[in-house]
Amino acid sequence: MPPTISLGPFQFTSVGVKFSGRPQLDQWKGPLQFALWCQRAGPWWIGDLLNHGEDHFGESFSQMCEGIVSTEQLSRYASVARRVPLGNRSTSLSWSAHAVVARLPHDQQRNMLREAENRGWTSEELRKAVQKLQRPSA
């Protein structure tokens, strides 16, 4: 039986949400915020679980996910999570923004992510700023 998570009259499954009764408007805020939070946090959770699981159980650990998500996507999640430490991660920026800075040294990651937050950059604007930073000066 696939796992489910229930929040009041809302039952979250792997393919949707089931509703019990007729939830009132004030009952929707928490479950909706939970779903949005999961969507943003999911890549980090997957990457961290893969990295720590492989550290503990070896490469065979990641085989548990075969057929659920592409191997390429799992590798991306794991790579970004491995390269961007928890202390550098920002809840106000997307996972994609963190992927842009993942190859930078940790101090440059922090600086670029902070700048992206302060300036309200999109991931693409951050990508351009990182490329400019990496370009050798003439």
Contact map, one row per residue, 1 for C-alpha under 8 A:
111000000000000000000000000000000000000000000000000000000000000000000000000000000000000000000000000000000000000000000000000000000000000000
111100000000110000000000000000000000000000000000000000000000000000000000000000000000000000000000000000000000000000000000000000000000000000
111110000000110000000000000000000000000000000000000000000000000000000000000000000000000000000000000000000000000000000000000000000000000000
011111000011110000000000000000000000000000000000000000000000000000000000000000000000000000000000000000000000000000000000000000000000000000
001111100011100000000000000000000000000000000000000000000000000000000000000000000000000000000000000000000000000000000000000000000000000000
000111111111000000000000000000000000000000000000000000000000000000000000000000000000000000000000000000000000000000000000000000000000000000
000011111111000000000000000000100000000000000000000000000000000000000000000000000000000000000000000000000000000000000000000000000000000000
000001111110000000000000001000000000000000000000000000000000000000000000000000000000000000000000000000000000000000000000000000000000000000
000001111110000000111010000000000000000000000000000000000000000000000000000000000000000000000000000000000000000000000000000000000000000000
000001111111000011110000000000100000000000000000000000000000000000000000000000000000000000000000000000000000000000000000000000000000000000
000111111111100011100000000000000000000000000000000000000000000000000000000000000000000000000000000000000000000000000000000000000000000000
000111100111110111000000000000000000000000000000000000000000000000000000000000000000000000000000000000000000000000000000000000000000000000
011110000011111111000000000000000000000000000000000000000000000000000000000000000000000000000000000000000000000000000000000000000000000000
011100000001111100000000000000000000000000000000000000000000000000000000000000000000000000000000000000000000000000000000000000000000000000
000000000000111110000000000000000000000000000000000000000000000000000000000000000000000000000000000000000000000000000000000000000000000000
000000000001111111000000000000000000000000000000000000000000000000000000000000000000000000000000000000000000000000000000000000000000000000
000000000111101111100000000000000000000000000000000000000000000000000000000000000000000000000000000000000000000000000000000000000000000000
000000000111100111110000000000000000000000000000000000000000000000000000000000000000000000000000000000000000000000000000000000000000000000
000000001110000011111110000000000000000000000000000000000000000000000000000000000000000000000000000000000000000000000000000000000000000000
000000001100000001111110000000000000000000000000000000000000000000000000000000000000000000000000000000000000000000000000000000000000000000
000000001000000000111110000000000000000000000000000000000000000000000000000000000000000000000000000000000000000000000000000000000000000000
000000000000000000111111000000000000000000000000000000000000000000000000000000000000000000000000000000000000000000000000000000000000000000
000000001000000000111111101100000000000000000000000000000000000000000000000000000000000000000000000000000000000000000000000000000000000000
000000000000000000000111111100000000000000000000000000000000000000000000000000000000000000000000000000000000000000000000000000000000000000
000000000000000000000011111110000000000000000000000000000000000000000000000000000000000000000000000000000000000000000000000000000000000000
000000000000000000000001111110000000000000000000000000000000000000000000000000000000000000000000000000000000000000000000000000000000000000
000000010000000000000011111111100000000000000000000000000000000000000000000000000000000000000000000000000000000000000000000000000000000000
000000000000000000000011111111110000000000000000000000000000000000000000000000000000000000000000000000000000000000000000000000000000000000
000000000000000000000000111111111000000000000000000000000000000000000000000000000000000000000000000000000000000000000000000000000000000000
000000000000000000000000001111111100000000000000000000000000000000000000000000000000000000000000000000000000000000000000000000000000000000
000000100100000000000000001111111110000000000000000000000000000000000000000000000000000000000000000000000000000000000000000000000000000000
000000000000000000000000000111111111000000000000000000000000000000000000000000000000000000000000000000000000000000000000000000000000000000
000000000000000000000000000011111111100000000000000000000000000000000000000000000000000000000000000000000000000000000000000000000000000000
000000000000000000000000000001111111110000000000000000000000000000000000000000000000000000000000000000000000000000000000000000000000000000
000000000000000000000000000000111111111000000000000000000000000000000000000000000000000000000000000000000000000000000000000000000000000000
000000000000000000000000000000011111111100000000000000000000000000000000000000000000000000000000000000000000000000000000000000000000000000
000000000000000000000000000000001111111110000000000000000000000000000000000000000000000000000000000000000000000000000000000000000000000000
000000000000000000000000000000000111111111000000000000000000000000000000000000000000000000000000000000000000000000000000000000000000000000
000000000000000000000000000000000011111111100000000000000000000000000000000000000000000000000000000000000000000000000000000000000000000000
000000000000000000000000000000000001111111100000000000000000000000000000000000000000000000000110000000000000000000000000000000000000000000
000000000000000000000000000000000000111111111000000000000000000000000000000000000000000000000000000000000000000000000000000000000000000000
000000000000000000000000000000000000011111111100000000000000000000000000000000000000000000000000000000000000000000000000000000000000000000
000000000000000000000000000000000000001111111110000000000000000000000000000010000000000000000010000000000000000000000000000000000000000000
000000000000000000000000000000000000000011111111000000000000000000000000000010001000000000000010000000000000000000000000000000000000000000
000000000000000000000000000000000000000011111111100000000000000000000000000000000000000000000000000000000000000000000000000000000000000000
000000000000000000000000000000000000000001111111110000000000000000000000010011000000000000000000000000000000000000000000000000000000000000
000000000000000000000000000000000000000000111111111000000000000000000000010111111100000000000000000000000000000000000000000000000000000000
000000000000000000000000000000000000000000011111111100000000000000000000000001001100000000000000000000000000000000000000000000000000000000
000000000000000000000000000000000000000000001111111110000000000000000000000000000000000000000000000000000000000000000000000000000000000000
000000000000000000000000000000000000000000000111111111000000110000000000000001000000000000000000000000000000000000000000000000000000000000
000000000000000000000000000000000000000000000011111111100000000000000000000001001100000000000000000000000000000000000000000000000000000000
000000000000000000000000000000000000000000000001111111110000000000000000000000000000000000000000000000000000000000000000000000000000000000
000000000000000000000000000000000000000000000000111111111100110000000000000000000000000000000000000000000000000000000000000000000000000000
000000000000000000000000000000000000000000000000011111111111110000000000000000000000000000000000000000000000000000000000000000000000000000
000000000000000000000000000000000000000000000000001111111100000000000000000000000000000000000000000000000000000000000000000000000000000000
000000000000000000000000000000000000000000000000000111111100000000000000000000000000000000000000000000000000000000000000000000000000000000
000000000000000000000000000000000000000000000000000011111111100000000000000000000000000000000000000000000000000000000000000000000000000000
000000000000000000000000000000000000000000000000000011111111100000000000000000000000000000000000000000000000000000000000000000000000000000
000000000000000000000000000000000000000000000000000001001111111000000000000000000000000000000000000000000000000000000000000000000000000000
000000000000000000000000000000000000000000000000000001001111111100000000000000000000000000000000000000000000000000000000000000000000000000
000000000000000000000000000000000000000000000000010011001111111100000000000000000000000000000000000000000000000000000000000000000000000000
000000000000000000000000000000000000000000000000010011000011111111000000000000000000000000000000000000000000000000000000000000000000000000
000000000000000000000000000000000000000000000000000000000011111111000000000000000000000000000000000000000000000000000000000000000000000000
000000000000000000000000000000000000000000000000000000000001111111000000000000000000000000000000000000000000000000000000000000000000000000
000000000000000000000000000000000000000000000000000000000000011111111000000000000000000000000000000000000000000000000000000000000000000000
000000000000000000000000000000000000000000000000000000000000011111111110000000000000000000000000000000000000000000000000000000000000000000
000000000000000000000000000000000000000000000000000000000000000011111100000000000000000000000000000000000000000000000000000000000000000000
000000000000000000000000000000000000000000000000000000000000000011111100000000000000000000000000000000000000000000000000000000000000000000
000000000000000000000000000000000000000000000000000000000000000011111110110000000000000000000000000000000000000000000000000000000000000000
000000000000000000000000000000000000000000000000000000000000000001111111110000000000000000000000000000000000000000000000000000000000000000
000000000000000000000000000000000000000000000000000000000000000001001111111000000000000000000000000000000000000000000000000000000000000000
000000000000000000000000000000000000000000000000000000000000000000000111111100000000000000000000000000000000000000000000000000000000000000
000000000000000000000000000000000000000000000000000000000000000000001111111110000000000000000000000000000000000000000000000000000000000000
000000000000000000000000000000000000000000000110000000000000000000001111111111000000000000000000000000000000000000000000000000000000000000
000000000000000000000000000000000000000000000000000000000000000000000011111111100000000000000000000000000000000000000000000000000000000000
000000000000000000000000000000000000000000000010000000000000000000000001111111110000000000000000000000000000000000000000000000000000000000
000000000000000000000000000000000000000000110110000000000000000000000000111111111000000000000000000000000000000000000000000000000000000000
000000000000000000000000000000000000000000000111011000000000000000000000011111111100000000000000000000000000000000000000000000000000000000
000000000000000000000000000000000000000000000010000000000000000000000000001111111110000000000000000000000000000000000000000000000000000000
000000000000000000000000000000000000000000000010000000000000000000000000000111111111000000000000011001000000000000000000000000000000000000
000000000000000000000000000000000000000000010011001000000000000000000000000011111111100000000000000000000000000000000000000000000000000000
000000000000000000000000000000000000000000000011001000000000000000000000000001111111100000000000000000000000000000000000000000000000000000
000000000000000000000000000000000000000000000000000000000000000000000000000000111111100000000000000001100000000000000000000000000000000000
000000000000000000000000000000000000000000000000000000000000000000000000000000011111110110000000010001000100100000000000000000000000000000
000000000000000000000000000000000000000000000000000000000000000000000000000000001111111110000000000000000100000000000000000000000000000000
000000000000000000000000000000000000000000000000000000000000000000000000000000000001111110000000000000000000000000000000000000000000000000
000000000000000000000000000000000000000000000000000000000000000000000000000000000000111110000000000000000000000000000000000000000000000000
000000000000000000000000000000000000000000000000000000000000000000000000000000000001111111000000000000000100110010000000000000000000000000
000000000000000000000000000000000000000000000000000000000000000000000000000000000001111111100000010000000000000000000000000000000000000000
000000000000000000000000000000000000000000000000000000000000000000000000000000000000000111111000000000000000000010000000000000000000000000
000000000000000000000000000000000000000000000000000000000000000000000000000000000000000011111100000000000000000000000000000000000000000000
000000000000000000000000000000000000000000000000000000000000000000000000000000000000000001111100000000000000000000001000000000000000000000
000000000000000000000000000000000000000000000000000000000000000000000000000000000000000001111110110000000000000010001000000000000000000000
000000000000000000000000000000000000000100000000000000000000000000000000000000000000000000111111110000000000000000000000001000000000000000
000000000000000000000000000000000000000100110000000000000000000000000000000000000000000000001111111000000000000000000000000000000000000000
000000000000000000000000000000000000000000000000000000000000000000000000000000000000000000000111111100000000000000000000001000000000000000
000000000000000000000000000000000000000000000000000000000000000000000000000000000000000000001111111110000000000010000000011001100000000000
000000000000000000000000000000000000000000000000000000000000000000000000000000010001000010001111111111000000000010000000000000000000000000
000000000000000000000000000000000000000000000000000000000000000000000000000000010000000000000011111111000000000000000000000000000000000000
000000000000000000000000000000000000000000000000000000000000000000000000000000000000000000000001111111100000000000000000001001100100000000
000000000000000000000000000000000000000000000000000000000000000000000000000000000000000000000000111111110000100110000000000000100100000000
000000000000000000000000000000000000000000000000000000000000000000000000000000010011000000000000011111110000100000000000000000000000000000
000000000000000000000000000000000000000000000000000000000000000000000000000000000010000000000000000111111000000000000000000000000000000000
000000000000000000000000000000000000000000000000000000000000000000000000000000000000000000000000000011111101100000000000000000000000000000
000000000000000000000000000000000000000000000000000000000000000000000000000000000000000000000000000000111111100000000000000000000000000000
000000000000000000000000000000000000000000000000000000000000000000000000000000000001100100000000000000011111110000000000000000000000000000
000000000000000000000000000000000000000000000000000000000000000000000000000000000000000000000000000000001111111000000000000000000000000000
000000000000000000000000000000000000000000000000000000000000000000000000000000000000000000000000000000011111111100000000000000000000000000
000000000000000000000000000000000000000000000000000000000000000000000000000000000001000100000000000011011111111110000000000000000000000000
000000000000000000000000000000000000000000000000000000000000000000000000000000000000000100000000000000000111111111000000000000000000000000
000000000000000000000000000000000000000000000000000000000000000000000000000000000000000000000000000000000011111111100000000000000000000000
000000000000000000000000000000000000000000000000000000000000000000000000000000000000000000000000000010000001111111110000000001000100000000
000000000000000000000000000000000000000000000000000000000000000000000000000000000000000101001000110010000000111111111000000000000000000000
000000000000000000000000000000000000000000000000000000000000000000000000000000000000000000000000000000000000011111111100000000000000000000
000000000000000000000000000000000000000000000000000000000000000000000000000000000000000000000000000000000000001111111110000000000000000000
000000000000000000000000000000000000000000000000000000000000000000000000000000000000000000000000000000000000000111111111110001000000000000
000000000000000000000000000000000000000000000000000000000000000000000000000000000000000000011000000000000000000011111111100000000000000000
000000000000000000000000000000000000000000000000000000000000000000000000000000000000000000000000000000000000000001111111100000000000000000
000000000000000000000000000000000000000000000000000000000000000000000000000000000000000000000000000000000000000000111111100000000000000000
000000000000000000000000000000000000000000000000000000000000000000000000000000000000000000000000000000000000000000011111110000000000000000
000000000000000000000000000000000000000000000000000000000000000000000000000000000000000000000000000000000000000000011111111111000000000000
000000000000000000000000000000000000000000000000000000000000000000000000000000000000000000000000100000000000000000010001111111000000000000
000000000000000000000000000000000000000000000000000000000000000000000000000000000000000000000101100100000000000000000000111111100000000000
000000000000000000000000000000000000000000000000000000000000000000000000000000000000000000000000000000000000000000000000111111110000000000
000000000000000000000000000000000000000000000000000000000000000000000000000000000000000000000000000000000000000000000000111111111000000000
000000000000000000000000000000000000000000000000000000000000000000000000000000000000000000000000100100000000000100010000111111111100000000
000000000000000000000000000000000000000000000000000000000000000000000000000000000000000000000000100110000000000000000000001111111110000000
000000000000000000000000000000000000000000000000000000000000000000000000000000000000000000000000000000000000000000000000000111111111000000
000000000000000000000000000000000000000000000000000000000000000000000000000000000000000000000000000000000000000000000000000011111111100000
000000000000000000000000000000000000000000000000000000000000000000000000000000000000000000000000000110000000000100000000000001111111110000
000000000000000000000000000000000000000000000000000000000000000000000000000000000000000000000000000000000000000000000000000000111111111000
000000000000000000000000000000000000000000000000000000000000000000000000000000000000000000000000000000000000000000000000000000011111111000
000000000000000000000000000000000000000000000000000000000000000000000000000000000000000000000000000000000000000000000000000000001111111000
000000000000000000000000000000000000000000000000000000000000000000000000000000000000000000000000000000000000000000000000000000000111111100
000000000000000000000000000000000000000000000000000000000000000000000000000000000000000000000000000000000000000000000000000000000011111110
000000000000000000000000000000000000000000000000000000000000000000000000000000000000000000000000000000000000000000000000000000000000011111
000000000000000000000000000000000000000000000000000000000000000000000000000000000000000000000000000000000000000000000000000000000000001111
000000000000000000000000000000000000000000000000000000000000000000000000000000000000000000000000000000000000000000000000000000000000000111
